[in-house]
Amino acid sequence: MTNTLRISLIQPNTIWHDTSANIGLLDRLISKVDDSDLIILPEMWNTGFSMTPAPLATRMDGIAIRAMQKWAGQKSAIIGGSIIITEEGQYYNRFLLVDSEGPVASYDKKHLFTLAGEHNSYTSGDKLCSHDRDHWKLRLNVCYDLRFPVWSRNTDHYDVLIYVANWPSPRHNAWHSLLQARAIENQCYVVGCNRVGTDPNGHTYLGGSTVIDFLGKHIIEMDEKEGVERVEIDRSALLAFRSKYDFLSDRDDFVLHTQV
């Protein structure tokens, strides 16, 4: 069993509606990554958080996914981040985990951000996604999902809860507080990856990408600058804490009307 998971967070100043330019940007940032098992990119890392999916969407064999495969091969890691996917005339905000061979897991964002009209442009997902990697169980979520704790509830003993986001500055305090709450209540590590900069709609993003442990402690926390940070997390410490303080056994039962 691999007890250590090495994670790198990529926090870019995403270039609006320009996949090729964002691939070039991430070529530079990912070149700085060393000795990582998992590399995380933000939500819609290749386009910015856009409500015009038609000209931006890609299929599952598109250039953005091929770039993720390339980076995964270069760094002997899996790469995670969300992109706009089109399938059968529908558009999805899809969080993908990709290795050198291609996608290994996918999750379509459940909670679409109605305040921006995301529900008018995209189709909501209805399936949870947990992915086993080297005996670590990873749960995938996207941005607005963070506000809905039932959807994130740790019913299958996942180890790491990952949120990729374009979380804007006016609600930056909520980003910190909700990530910390999800870590404590689910007795897990939480990874949050956000972008920086300002998009053409005037939305500013303050980064704050972070990894939080099962006690709610920030192991690393990035500032509002573009950059790369790396951290190692320890599964044996997580399991020891859960064994000593088995709060999850006392959680409330509920029925989630979806498929796992």
Summary of the structure (lengths in Angstrom):
residues: 260
radius of gyration: 17.0
end to end distance: 25.0
largest distance: 51.9
contacts: 868
relative contact order: 0.17
helix: 28%
strand: 32%
